[in-house]
Amino acid sequence: MNVGANTMTLGAHKINMSIIPEGKCSFPIRIIQNYHPTGIVGSVFKLLRLAKRMKSAGLDPKESSIKRLIAGEKAFQKNQENI
């Protein structure tokens, strides 16, 4: 999520959010367990896969620290370029 991710990162910094960049295609469950993020940004499919992997590992996504999801795709990135 090159341009879109950069725009979201800049916006997050402006509201004093901490950023944990993950460049791989799958968000590691260990990040959730160790850092307890309250929000995640990712594509719809990556977020769904993360939830499946959490369930497979015996973790209930509803019981995690995550309270907000921001789902973005190519169209989302394109709209961010116009801001």
C-alpha positions in Angstrom: 0.0 0.0 0.0 2.7 2.5 -1.1 1.0 5.9 -1.5 -2.0 5.0 0.6 0.2 3.7 3.4 2.4 6.7 3.3 -0.6 9.1 3.5 -2.1 7.1 6.4 1.2 7.0 8.2 1.6 10.8 7.9 -2.0 11.3 9.2 -1.4 8.9 12.1 1.7 10.8 13.1 -0.4 14.0 13.1 -2.8 12.6 15.7 0.1 11.1 17.8 -0.5 7.5 16.9 2.3 5.0 17.2 3.1 3.1 14.0 4.3 -0.5 13.7 5.2 -0.9 10.0 4.8 -4.4 8.6 6.0 -4.9 5.0 5.1 -8.5 4.6 1.9 -9.8 3.2 0.7 -11.2 6.5 0.4 -9.3 9.7 2.2 -11.4 12.4 0.0 -12.5 15.3 3.0 -12.0 17.6 2.7 -8.2 17.0 -0.8 -8.3 18.4 0.2 -10.4 21.3 3.3 -8.4 22.2 2.3 -4.8 21.4 -1.5 -4.9 21.8 -2.3 -2.5 19.0 -5.8 -0.9 19.1 -6.1 -0.4 15.3 -4.9 -2.1 12.2 -4.8 -0.8 8.6 -4.8 -3.4 5.8 -6.7 -4.8 2.8 -10.0 -6.5 3.5 -8.5 -9.9 2.5 -5.5 -9.5 4.7 -7.7 -8.6 7.7 -9.9 -11.6 7.1 -6.8 -13.9 6.8 -5.5 -12.4 10.0 -8.8 -13.2 11.8 -8.6 -16.8 10.5 -5.0 -17.2 11.6 -5.8 -15.8 15.0 -8.7 -18.3 15.4 -6.4 -21.2 14.3 -3.9 -20.1 16.9 -6.6 -20.3 19.6 -7.1 -16.5 19.8 -10.5 -14.9 19.6 -10.2 -11.7 17.5 -13.0 -10.1 19.5 -11.0 -10.6 22.7 -7.8 -9.0 21.2 -6.7 -5.4 21.9 -7.9 -4.4 18.4 -10.8 -2.0 18.5 -10.7 -0.4 15.0 -9.9 -1.7 11.5 -9.2 0.5 8.5 -9.7 -1.5 5.3 -8.1 -0.2 2.1 -7.7 -1.4 -1.4 -6.4 0.0 -4.7 -9.4 2.3 -5.0 -8.7 3.6 -1.5 -5.1 4.3 -2.4 -6.1 6.1 -5.6 -8.5 8.4 -3.6 -5.7 9.1 -1.1 -3.5 10.4 -3.9 -6.1 13.1 -4.6 -6.1 14.5 -1.1 
